[in-house]
């Protein structure tokens, strides 16, 4: 018998919003308005699908747990790190995929 899938709302942390704004600013200065808007939209589309697809993405290999509650979305050169709780999906941070392991592990301590 298959497990019934449940939709979970998501919430973003202040740290995620701050990092996303920094990515936008960097993209704007480096690649221009259109590319910055495209990447912003790409991030938002990933978030919009999260309530339905939170189990599709792999466990974050830098934050392993028995329950596999920490997962990440690989998005171009960034990782969107989130955790699955009983009631919702909490988006913790978005970090460059080349970040140090300690920076990625630091996402565990982000408060939502």
N, C-alpha and C positions, 0 to 999 in steps of 0.2 A: 504494500500500500504506500502511495506517495505521500510525502509530507505536504500539508496544506501551506501554500505561500501566503504570507501576510504582508500587506503594504504598511510601511512605517514612514511617518513624516521625518523630515530632517531639520536640523538646526545647525547654524554655523557659529563658530566661536569668534570672539573679537580678534584673536590672533590670526585666524583664517582671513577675516575681512581686511585686516591690516596688510597681510602678505599679498592678498589679491590686488589691493590698491597699489602696492609697490611694484608688482609685476606689470600692472597696467601702465604706471608711470615710466618704468624702464622701457617697455615696448613702444610707448608713444615717442620717447626721446630717441630710441635706437632705430625703430622700424617705421614709425609714422602712424598717423591716426587710423587708417584703414586696418592695418595689421593688429594694432592694439585692440580695436573694436572686435575684430574677428576672434582673437584669442579670448577676450572677455566673454564673448558669446559662446565659444567652445567650452569654457569653464562652466558657464551657467547651464548649458545643455547637459553636461555631465551631472551637475547637481540636480537638475530637474528629473533625470532618469533614476536617481539614487533611491527614491522610495520604492521603486519597482524592481531594481536590479542590485540591491545592496549585497546580495550573496554571490553575485556573478564575479566580482572582482577578487583577486587573490589576497590571501593573508599577507600582511606587511611582514616581510621576512626579517626585518630588523627589530620587530616587536612581537615575537612569537608567544602565543598563549594556547592553552589547551582548548579553549572555547573559540579560538580564531576570531576574537572580537575586534581586533585591529586589522583593518584592511586598507588597501590603497588603490587608487585609480591612476594608471599610468597615462599621463596626458602630455604628449610631446616631450619636453625636457623637464617636466614637473611631476611630482607625486601629490595627489590629494589624499591625505591621511584621514581616516574616519574610524569611529568605533560604533559597534552595534550594541545597543542596550535593549532591555525588554520592551521599552515603549517607543524608542525612536533611534534614528541614526544621527550621531553627533559628528559633524565635520570639524576636525581639530585644526588642521593647518594645510597649507600648500607650500611645498618646499622644492627646490631644484633637485632633480633626480641624482645629481652628482654631489649632494650634500653629504657631510660626514655622518657616520652611523649615530654618533651622539646627538647630532641635531635632529635626526629623524626620530630617535628614541625619545627626545625631549617633548615630542608631540603628546606623549602619554600624560604629561603634567599640565596640559592646557585645560583650563576650565571653560565649560560651555555655559 
